[in-house]
Amino acid sequence: MKKAVLGVLITLFVSCNNETENPTAENPIQDQSTALAKDGAICGSDVVRQKFLSENPDAAQRMMQIENNTAEFIEQKKMGKVLPDGSVEIPVIFNVLYTNSTNNVSDARINSQIDVLNKAFASTHANVSNIPSAFQPLNAGDTKIKFRLAQINRKSTTTSNWAPNDNMKKTSTGGINATDPTKYLNIWVVNYMPYQTGYVLGYATFPESAGLWNDGVVMMDEYVGEGGPVATHNKGRVTVHEVGHYLNLRHIWGDANCGNDFVDDTPQQITLHRGVPSYPKMETCGGVSRSTMFMNYMDYSDETTLFMFTKKQNDRMQASISANGPRAGLRIL
């Protein structure tokens, strides 16, 4: 289990593609470019965040304040000072940039994505029964966070490749401007996002970007909703992963060798997982051998294997949308 160390700016190392795992020894942190070269498909949230924080000291300060507020919220909840106030329904705007009918994601796929988000955050999907018995007491269950499709904006474009640099979020650079990001979760859908030797499936802004012009989630069209063309990732759970980042969840491995995701009930693990691991998958961090929670939405396993948030991950998400949280504006509509 892990304790959050607050008030200190954490340098995030992206080790998203280290697939050489030693289940009994701690591996050295690999160079970011080397790790990325091992396997092409990544979540780009922490890559984009690291660049944003390095260029914006004020945002780094906001991030630290959010972490302190999150810890305070969790502590007050433990002491019975935070009372349940029902569900929060987040209105969602989809901004689709397409070059042809194939990547012009259908209304049906978009609606299925909203359904997947609601089932994931309520823990009502069929895979809940697959949570290992050791982790069932940690399952978040109904997080009280819901999603409602508010609008779909579509724009035909000749741009097929979009770098993860936010150009898709501005009309001036060929994209679509966000619809009031203080009140809506904006999700941009694009054709392809090349990055270094591979590509980015999706990326999100964290709560220190709340309300800024570029706030929201970006997804490759293939990974939106159910029924996409990639067999291992056609259940809409990549978007669940990115919305987790949007609500202040980090990758479960902490983006470092045996890193820290600031969540006490996710077992520490060496690095990310891919494919369909078998439970228990034992790894050793800090001299302690434990089974990893590779079925957590914030890991990289195939979508058939991703099916849970934890209670303390939900504490972090609830803190972000609380009345005093950075995403409190999502409660208004």
C-alpha positions as CSV (number, residue, x, y, z in Angstrom):
1,M,0.0,0.0,0.0
2,K,1.1,3.5,-0.7
3,K,1.0,6.8,1.2
4,A,0.8,10.1,-0.7
5,V,3.7,12.5,-0.1
6,L,2.2,15.9,-0.5
7,G,3.6,19.4,-0.9
8,V,6.4,18.1,-3.1
9,L,6.4,18.5,-6.8
10,I,6.7,15.0,-8.3
11,T,8.6,14.5,-11.5
12,L,6.6,12.0,-13.5
13,F,8.6,9.5,-15.5
14,V,6.6,7.8,-18.3
15,S,7.6,4.2,-18.4
16,C,4.5,3.2,-20.3
17,N,6.1,0.5,-22.4
18,N,8.4,-1.5,-20.2
19,E,7.3,-5.0,-20.9
20,T,10.3,-6.9,-19.5
21,E,9.0,-7.6,-16.0
22,N,10.8,-9.3,-13.2
23,P,8.2,-10.6,-10.7
24,T,10.7,-11.0,-7.9
25,A,13.1,-8.1,-8.3
26,E,12.9,-4.4,-8.7
27,N,13.9,-3.1,-12.1
28,P,15.8,0.1,-12.8
29,I,13.7,2.9,-14.3
30,Q,14.3,3.0,-18.0
31,D,14.9,6.0,-20.1
32,Q,11.6,7.4,-21.4
33,S,12.4,7.2,-25.1
34,T,13.7,3.6,-24.8
35,A,10.6,2.6,-23.0
36,L,8.3,4.2,-25.6
37,A,10.2,2.4,-28.4
38,K,9.4,-1.0,-27.1
39,D,5.7,-1.0,-27.9
40,G,4.0,1.7,-30.0
41,A,0.6,2.3,-28.3
42,I,0.5,4.4,-25.3
43,C,-1.8,6.6,-23.2
44,G,-0.4,10.1,-23.6
45,S,-1.8,11.8,-20.5
46,D,1.4,11.9,-18.5
47,V,3.6,12.7,-21.5
48,V,1.4,15.8,-22.1
49,R,1.1,16.6,-18.4
50,Q,4.9,16.5,-17.8
51,K,5.4,19.0,-20.7
52,F,2.6,21.2,-19.4
53,L,3.9,21.3,-15.8
54,S,7.5,22.0,-16.9
55,E,6.3,25.0,-19.0
56,N,3.7,26.3,-16.5
57,P,5.0,26.8,-12.9
58,D,1.5,28.1,-11.8
59,A,0.0,24.8,-13.0
60,A,2.5,22.8,-10.9
61,Q,1.5,24.9,-7.9
62,R,-2.2,24.1,-8.7
63,M,-1.4,20.4,-8.9
64,M,0.3,20.5,-5.5
65,Q,-2.7,22.3,-4.0
66,I,-5.1,19.8,-5.5
67,E,-3.1,17.0,-4.0
68,N,-3.2,18.7,-0.6
69,N,-7.0,19.3,-0.9
70,T,-7.5,15.7,-2.0
71,A,-5.7,14.4,1.0
72,E,-7.7,16.7,3.3
73,F,-11.0,15.5,1.7
74,I,-10.0,11.9,2.2
75,E,-9.1,12.5,5.8
76,Q,-12.3,14.4,6.5
77,K,-14.3,11.5,4.9
78,K,-12.6,9.1,7.3
79,M,-13.6,11.3,10.2
80,G,-17.2,11.4,9.1
81,K,-17.1,15.1,8.1
82,V,-18.1,14.6,4.5
83,L,-21.7,13.4,4.0
84,P,-23.0,11.6,0.8
85,D,-24.8,14.1,-1.5
86,G,-26.1,11.8,-4.2
87,S,-24.7,11.3,-7.7
88,V,-23.0,13.9,-9.9
89,E,-24.0,13.7,-13.6
90,I,-21.3,15.0,-15.9
91,P,-22.5,16.5,-19.2
92,V,-20.3,15.3,-22.1
93,I,-19.6,17.0,-25.4
94,F,-18.1,15.0,-28.2
95,N,-16.1,16.9,-30.8
96,V,-15.5,14.6,-33.8
97,L,-12.9,15.5,-36.5
98,Y,-13.2,13.1,-39.4
99,T,-11.7,12.7,-42.9
100,N,-14.1,10.0,-44.2
101,S,-17.1,8.0,-43.2
102,T,-15.0,5.3,-41.6
103,N,-13.5,7.6,-38.9
104,N,-16.7,9.7,-38.5
105,V,-17.6,7.8,-35.4
106,S,-21.3,7.1,-35.4
107,D,-23.9,8.3,-32.9
108,A,-24.4,4.7,-31.9
109,R,-20.7,4.2,-31.0
110,I,-20.8,7.5,-29.1
111,N,-23.9,6.6,-27.2
112,S,-22.4,3.2,-26.4
113,Q,-19.4,5.0,-24.9
114,I,-21.6,6.9,-22.6
115,D,-23.2,3.6,-21.6
116,V,-19.7,2.1,-21.0
117,L,-18.7,5.0,-18.8
118,N,-21.8,4.7,-16.7
119,K,-21.5,1.0,-16.2
120,A,-17.7,1.3,-15.4
121,F,-18.3,4.1,-12.8
122,A,-21.3,2.3,-11.3
123,S,-19.6,-1.1,-11.4
124,T,-22.6,-2.7,-13.1
125,H,-21.0,-4.3,-16.1
126,A,-20.8,-8.1,-16.5
127,N,-17.1,-8.4,-15.7
128,V,-17.6,-7.4,-12.0
129,S,-17.9,-11.0,-11.2
130,N,-14.4,-11.5,-12.5
131,I,-12.8,-9.4,-9.8
132,P,-10.6,-11.7,-7.7
133,S,-12.0,-12.4,-4.2
134,A,-9.0,-10.7,-2.6
135,F,-9.8,-7.4,-4.4
136,Q,-13.6,-7.5,-4.1
137,P,-13.7,-5.6,-0.8
138,L,-11.6,-2.9,-2.5
139,N,-13.9,-2.5,-5.5
140,A,-15.3,1.1,-5.6
141,G,-18.8,-0.2,-6.5
142,D,-21.1,2.7,-7.4
143,T,-18.8,5.8,-7.5
144,K,-21.9,8.1,-7.7
145,I,-20.4,9.6,-10.9
146,K,-22.6,9.5,-14.0
147,F,-22.3,10.8,-17.5
148,R,-24.9,12.3,-19.9
149,L,-24.4,13.0,-23.6
150,A,-25.1,16.7,-24.0
151,Q,-24.0,17.3,-27.7
152,I,-22.1,15.9,-30.6
153,N,-20.1,18.4,-32.8
154,R,-18.7,17.1,-36.1
155,K,-16.2,18.7,-38.5
156,S,-14.9,17.4,-41.8
157,T,-11.1,17.9,-42.2
158,T,-8.3,16.9,-44.4
159,T,-6.0,16.4,-41.4
160,S,-5.6,12.7,-40.7
161,N,-2.7,12.8,-38.2
162,W,-2.9,14.8,-35.0
163,A,0.0,15.1,-32.7
164,P,-0.9,15.1,-29.0
165,N,-0.3,18.9,-28.9
166,D,-3.9,20.2,-28.6
167,N,-4.2,21.4,-32.1
168,M,-7.5,19.5,-32.4
169,K,-8.9,21.7,-29.7
170,K,-8.7,25.0,-31.6
171,T,-10.5,26.1,-34.7
172,S,-7.5,28.3,-35.6
173,T,-5.4,25.1,-36.0
174,G,-8.1,23.1,-37.8
175,G,-9.8,21.7,-34.7
176,I,-13.0,22.4,-32.7
177,N,-13.0,24.8,-29.8
178,A,-14.1,23.4,-26.5
179,T,-17.7,24.0,-25.3
180,D,-17.3,25.7,-21.9
181,P,-14.8,23.4,-20.2
182,T,-15.7,24.7,-16.8
183,K,-19.1,23.0,-17.1
184,Y,-18.7,20.2,-19.7
185,L,-16.3,17.3,-20.2
186,N,-15.2,17.8,-23.8
187,I,-14.0,14.7,-25.6
188,W,-12.3,15.2,-29.0
189,V,-12.2,12.3,-31.5
190,V,-9.5,12.2,-34.1
191,N,-8.2,9.8,-36.7
192,Y,-4.6,9.1,-35.6
193,M,-2.1,10.5,-33.1
194,P,1.5,9.5,-34.0
195,Y,4.0,9.9,-31.2
196,Q,7.7,9.1,-31.5
197,T,7.9,5.4,-32.7
198,G,4.3,4.6,-32.0
199,Y,1.0,6.4,-31.3
200,V,-1.2,7.7,-28.6
201,L,-4.6,5.9,-28.1
202,G,-5.9,8.8,-26.0
203,Y,-4.8,11.5,-23.5
204,A,-6.5,13.7,-20.9
205,T,-5.8,16.8,-19.0
206,F,-5.6,16.5,-15.2
207,P,-7.5,18.8,-12.8
208,E,-4.8,21.4,-12.7
209,S,-6.0,22.3,-16.2
210,A,-9.7,22.6,-15.0
211,G,-11.6,25.1,-17.1
212,L,-8.7,26.0,-19.4
213,W,-9.3,26.2,-23.2
214,N,-7.7,22.8,-23.7
215,D,-9.3,20.9,-20.8
216,G,-10.8,17.5,-21.6
217,V,-10.0,14.1,-23.3
218,V,-8.7,13.3,-26.8
219,M,-9.3,9.8,-28.3
220,M,-8.4,8.0,-31.5
221,D,-11.6,7.1,-33.2
222,E,-10.9,3.4,-33.2
223,Y,-11.0,3.3,-29.3
224,V,-14.3,5.1,-28.9
225,G,-17.3,3.1,-27.7
226,E,-18.0,-0.5,-28.3
227,G,-17.5,-2.4,-31.6
228,G,-14.3,-0.7,-32.8
229,P,-11.9,-2.5,-35.2
230,V,-9.1,-3.3,-32.6
231,A,-10.1,-6.6,-31.0
232,T,-8.2,-6.2,-27.8
233,H,-9.5,-2.6,-27.2
234,N,-13.1,-2.4,-28.6
235,K,-15.1,-2.2,-25.4
236,G,-14.8,1.6,-24.7
237,R,-12.6,1.2,-21.7
238,V,-9.6,3.2,-23.0
239,T,-11.9,6.2,-22.7
240,V,-12.8,5.1,-19.1
241,H,-9.0,5.1,-18.4
242,E,-8.6,8.6,-19.8
243,V,-11.6,9.9,-17.9
244,G,-10.0,8.5,-14.8
245,H,-7.0,10.8,-15.5
246,Y,-9.4,13.7,-16.1
247,L,-10.8,13.0,-12.6
248,N,-7.2,12.9,-11.0
249,L,-6.2,9.3,-11.2
250,R,-2.7,8.4,-12.1
251,H,-1.5,5.2,-13.8
252,I,-1.6,2.4,-11.2
253,W,2.2,1.8,-11.4
254,G,2.9,5.4,-10.7
255,D,4.7,6.0,-14.0
256,A,8.0,4.7,-12.5
257,N,9.5,1.5,-11.4
258,C,7.5,0.5,-8.3
259,G,6.0,4.0,-8.4
260,N,3.4,5.8,-6.4
261,D,-0.2,6.5,-7.7
262,F,-1.2,8.2,-4.4
263,V,-3.8,5.5,-3.7
264,D,-3.4,3.4,-0.6
265,D,-5.6,0.4,-1.7
266,T,-3.9,-0.3,-5.1
267,P,-1.0,-2.8,-4.6
268,Q,2.3,-1.3,-5.7
269,Q,3.6,-2.9,-8.9
270,I,6.8,-2.8,-10.9
271,T,5.4,-1.4,-14.1
272,L,2.4,-1.5,-16.5
273,H,0.8,-4.7,-17.8
274,R,-0.3,-5.6,-21.3
275,G,-2.3,-8.4,-22.8
276,V,-4.3,-10.7,-20.5
277,P,-2.3,-11.5,-17.3
278,S,-3.2,-14.4,-15.1
279,Y,-4.2,-13.9,-11.5
280,P,-2.3,-13.9,-9.2
281,K,0.5,-12.0,-10.9
282,M,3.1,-11.7,-8.1
283,E,5.6,-8.8,-8.2
284,T,8.0,-7.5,-5.5
285,C,8.3,-3.8,-4.6
286,G,10.0,-2.5,-1.5
287,G,10.8,-6.1,-0.5
288,V,7.2,-7.1,-0.4
289,S,5.7,-9.7,-2.8
290,R,2.1,-9.2,-3.7
291,S,-0.3,-9.8,-6.5
292,T,-0.8,-6.8,-8.8
293,M,-4.2,-5.3,-9.6
294,F,-3.7,-5.6,-13.4
295,M,-7.5,-5.5,-13.8
296,N,-7.7,-1.9,-12.6
297,Y,-8.8,0.6,-15.3
298,M,-5.7,2.6,-14.7
299,D,-3.4,-0.2,-16.0
300,Y,-2.7,-1.1,-19.6
301,S,-4.1,-4.6,-19.9
302,D,-6.4,-5.6,-22.7
303,E,-9.9,-4.2,-22.3
304,T,-11.4,-7.6,-21.5
305,T,-9.2,-7.6,-18.4
306,L,-10.0,-4.0,-17.2
307,F,-13.0,-3.9,-14.9
308,M,-12.5,-2.0,-11.6
309,F,-11.7,1.2,-9.7
310,T,-10.9,1.0,-6.0
311,K,-12.6,2.8,-3.1
312,K,-9.7,5.1,-2.6
313,Q,-9.4,5.9,-6.3
314,N,-13.0,7.0,-5.9
315,D,-12.0,9.2,-3.0
316,R,-9.6,11.0,-5.3
317,M,-12.3,11.4,-8.1
318,Q,-14.9,12.6,-5.6
319,A,-12.4,15.2,-4.3
320,S,-12.0,16.5,-7.8
321,I,-15.7,17.1,-8.3
322,S,-16.6,18.1,-4.7
323,A,-18.1,21.5,-4.0
324,N,-14.6,22.9,-3.3
325,G,-12.8,20.7,-5.9
326,P,-11.2,21.9,-9.2
327,R,-14.0,20.3,-11.2
328,A,-16.9,21.6,-9.1
329,G,-18.4,23.3,-12.2
330,L,-19.4,19.9,-13.6
331,R,-22.1,19.8,-10.9
332,I,-24.0,22.8,-12.3
333,L,-25.8,21.5,-15.3
